[in-house]
């Protein structure tokens, strides 16, 4: 592995400042970006021996891709770039942001996760991770936090490169031909409803739920069975329950 150059260092800085670039924070984010054919501009690591152990344990299929292009970086350089601190592997990357399109997602078979105004980056990333794991057609956002922030990339483990993640408008949903199912604690129980294929599952915030404009577009409002006295479930947990319920329903 070669030391990082001045140009590489500048590229890391630019990844946090330019919309067309994505800063990949952590080994698993870089791993999934590589595995799902992202356009990688740079891979850097602070601890080469640690990286080799991570590759051995979690991504032996990517050994040559990691080690053949990784540059060595001093830990204190990246500490200055990062916006948050967490348990970290000392592995980073820069990729080109995919150019996903709303019409393409709407044409893709499978359920769509629609998140209105998500505000927690970790929760948003976890929703994307679950959607990718269940083979959803895509994730759509109406307003809210950016799915390309480093914290959201880390929360999704870089799976923004495995599933389309787009920002949409209500107008784009009208006439899509897909049933829209609003998740609402006051709705009918999802376990008693015949879930259609290729549905758009719409999720609001835990605090405010869905806006009236989006709720009015829905064909039906469904809720999860919950113990009396429990008012809500974490957003990512709800997305997971709904998507896996849809999978089991299909089978």
C-alpha positions in Angstrom: 0.0 0.0 0.0 1.3 3.5 -0.9 1.0 6.6 1.3 -1.8 9.0 0.6 -0.9 11.9 -1.7 -1.8 15.5 -1.4 -4.3 15.0 -4.3 -5.9 12.1 -2.4 -6.1 14.2 0.7 -7.9 16.9 -1.2 -10.3 14.4 -2.6 -11.3 13.3 0.9 -12.0 16.9 1.7 -14.0 17.4 -1.5 -16.1 14.3 -0.8 -17.6 16.2 2.2 -18.2 19.3 0.2 -19.4 18.3 -3.3 -22.8 16.8 -4.0 -21.5 14.5 -6.7 -19.1 12.7 -4.3 -19.9 10.4 -1.4 -17.6 10.1 1.7 -17.6 6.4 2.7 -17.1 6.1 6.5 -16.0 2.7 7.7 -15.0 -0.7 6.3 -18.5 -2.0 5.7 -19.5 1.1 3.8 -16.5 0.7 1.5 -17.1 -3.1 1.3 -20.6 -2.7 0.0 -19.7 0.1 -2.4 -17.1 -2.2 -3.9 -19.5 -5.2 -3.9 -22.2 -3.3 -5.7 -20.0 -1.8 -8.3 -19.8 1.8 -7.1 -17.5 4.1 -9.0 -14.7 4.3 -6.3 -12.3 7.2 -6.5 -10.3 6.4 -3.4 -9.8 3.9 -0.6 -7.7 4.9 2.4 -6.9 3.1 5.7 -5.2 4.2 8.9 -4.3 0.6 10.0 -3.2 -1.8 7.2 -3.0 -4.8 9.5 -6.5 -4.2 10.8 -7.8 -3.8 7.3 -6.3 -7.2 6.3 -8.1 -8.8 9.3 -11.4 -7.2 8.3 -11.1 -8.4 4.8 -10.3 -11.9 5.9 -13.3 -12.0 8.3 -15.9 -10.1 6.3 -14.9 -9.7 2.6 -12.4 -12.3 1.3 -14.0 -12.0 -2.1 -12.8 -8.3 -2.2 -9.2 -8.9 -1.1 -7.6 -7.8 -4.3 -9.9 -4.9 -4.8 -9.2 -3.5 -1.4 -5.5 -4.1 -1.1 -4.8 -3.2 -4.8 -6.0 0.3 -4.5 -5.9 1.3 -0.8 -3.7 4.2 0.4 -2.3 4.6 3.9 -3.5 7.7 5.8 -2.7 9.1 9.2 -5.6 8.7 11.7 -5.5 12.3 12.8 -6.1 13.5 9.2 -9.5 11.8 8.9 -10.4 12.8 12.5 -10.4 16.4 11.3 -12.7 15.5 8.4 -15.4 13.5 10.1 -18.6 15.1 11.3 -19.3 12.4 14.0 -17.4 10.0 16.1 -18.3 6.4 16.6 -16.7 3.0 16.8 -14.5 3.0 13.7 -12.3 0.8 11.6 -9.9 3.4 10.2 -11.1 2.6 6.7 -12.5 5.3 4.4 -13.4 5.9 0.8 -14.7 8.3 -1.8 -17.2 7.3 -4.5 -19.2 9.0 -7.2 -22.9 9.4 -6.2 -25.2 7.3 -8.2 -27.7 9.1 -10.5 -30.9 7.3 -9.5 -34.2 8.5 -11.1 -37.6 8.4 -9.6 -39.4 7.1 -12.8 -36.9 4.2 -12.9 -37.7 3.2 -9.3 -41.4 3.4 -9.9 -41.0 1.0 -12.9 -38.9 -1.6 -11.0 -40.9 -4.6 -9.6 -41.0 -4.9 -5.8 -42.1 -2.8 -2.9 -40.9 0.7 -2.3 -40.1 2.3 1.0 -41.3 6.0 1.2 -39.9 8.0 4.1 -41.4 11.4 4.8 -39.1 13.9 6.5 -36.8 11.4 8.3 -34.5 13.4 10.6 -32.1 10.9 12.2 -29.2 9.8 10.0 -28.7 6.5 11.7 -32.3 5.6 11.5 -32.5 6.6 7.9 -29.4 4.5 7.1 -30.9 1.5 8.9 -34.1 1.8 6.8 -32.0 1.7 3.6 -30.1 -1.3 4.9 -33.3 -3.2 5.6 -34.8 -2.2 2.2 -31.7 -3.5 0.5 -31.7 -6.8 2.5 -35.3 -7.5 1.6 -34.9 -6.8 -2.1 -37.1 -3.7 -2.2 -37.3 -1.8 -5.5 -36.0 1.4 -3.9 -36.2 3.9 -1.1 -37.9 7.3 -1.7 -37.6 10.3 0.5 -39.9 13.3 0.7 -37.8 16.1 2.5 -35.8 15.3 5.6 -32.2 14.3 6.1 -29.9 13.5 3.2 -29.2 9.8 2.7 -25.7 10.7 1.5 -24.4 12.2 4.7 -21.5 10.2 6.2 -23.7 9.2 9.2 -26.4 7.9 6.9 -23.9 6.1 4.8 -22.5 4.5 7.9 -26.0 3.6 9.2 -26.8 1.9 5.9 -23.3 0.2 5.7 -23.0 1.7 2.2 -26.0 -0.1 0.8 -27.1 3.1 -0.9 -25.1 1.5 -3.7 -27.1 -1.7 -3.6 -30.6 -0.1 -3.9 -31.8 3.1 -5.5 -32.3 5.9 -3.0 -34.1 9.0 -4.5 -35.8 12.2 -3.4 -39.4 12.3 -4.7 -42.4 14.6 -4.7 -46.0 13.8 -4.1 -46.8 14.7 -7.7 -44.5 12.0 -8.9 -46.5 9.4 -6.9 -49.8 10.3 -8.5 -50.6 8.1 -11.4 -47.7 5.7 -10.7 -50.1 2.8 -10.7 -48.8 1.5 -7.4 -51.0 1.1 -4.3 -49.9 3.4 -1.5 -50.1 2.0 2.0 -49.8 4.5 4.8 -48.4 3.2 8.1 -50.4 4.6 10.9 -50.9 3.4 14.5 -54.6 4.1 14.1 -55.0 2.1 10.9 -56.3 -1.4 10.4 -54.0 -4.2 11.5 -51.5 -5.1 8.8 -51.9 -8.8 9.7 -55.5 -8.7 8.6 -55.0 -7.0 5.3 -54.2 -8.7 1.9 -51.0 -6.9 1.0 -50.8 -6.1 -2.8 -47.6 -6.5 -4.8 -45.4 -3.6 -5.8 -46.9 -1.4 -3.0 -45.4 1.9 -1.8 -45.2 1.7 2.0 -45.3 5.3 3.4 -43.7 6.0 6.7 -43.8 9.3 8.6 -41.9 10.3 11.7 -42.4 8.7 15.1 -43.4 12.1 16.5 -45.7 13.5 13.8 -46.6 10.6 11.5 -47.5 11.3 7.9 -48.5 14.7 6.6 -52.2 15.0 5.7 -51.3 15.5 2.0 -49.5 12.2 1.8 -52.0 10.4 4.0 -54.8 11.5 1.6 -53.0 9.9 -1.3 -52.9 6.5 0.4 -55.3 3.7 -0.6 -55.3 2.4 2.9 -53.9 3.1 6.4 -52.4 0.1 8.2 -50.9 -0.3 11.7 -48.8 -2.9 13.5 -50.3 -4.9 16.4 -48.8 -3.4 19.6 -49.2 -3.9 23.3 -51.6 -1.5 25.0 -49.8 1.5 26.3 -47.0 1.4 23.8 -47.5 4.4 21.5 -44.9 3.8 18.7 -42.0 1.7 17.4 -38.7 2.9 16.1 -38.9 3.9 12.4 -36.3 1.4 11.2 -37.9 -1.4 13.2 -41.3 -0.6 11.7 -39.8 -0.7 8.2 -38.3 -4.1 8.9 -41.5 -5.5 10.3 -43.5 -4.3 7.3 -41.1 -5.4 4.6 -40.7 -8.9 6.1 -44.4 -9.2 6.6 -44.8 -8.4 2.9 -42.3 -11.1 2.0 -43.9 -13.7 4.1 -47.3 -12.7 2.8 -46.1 -13.2 -0.8 -44.9 -16.7 0.0 
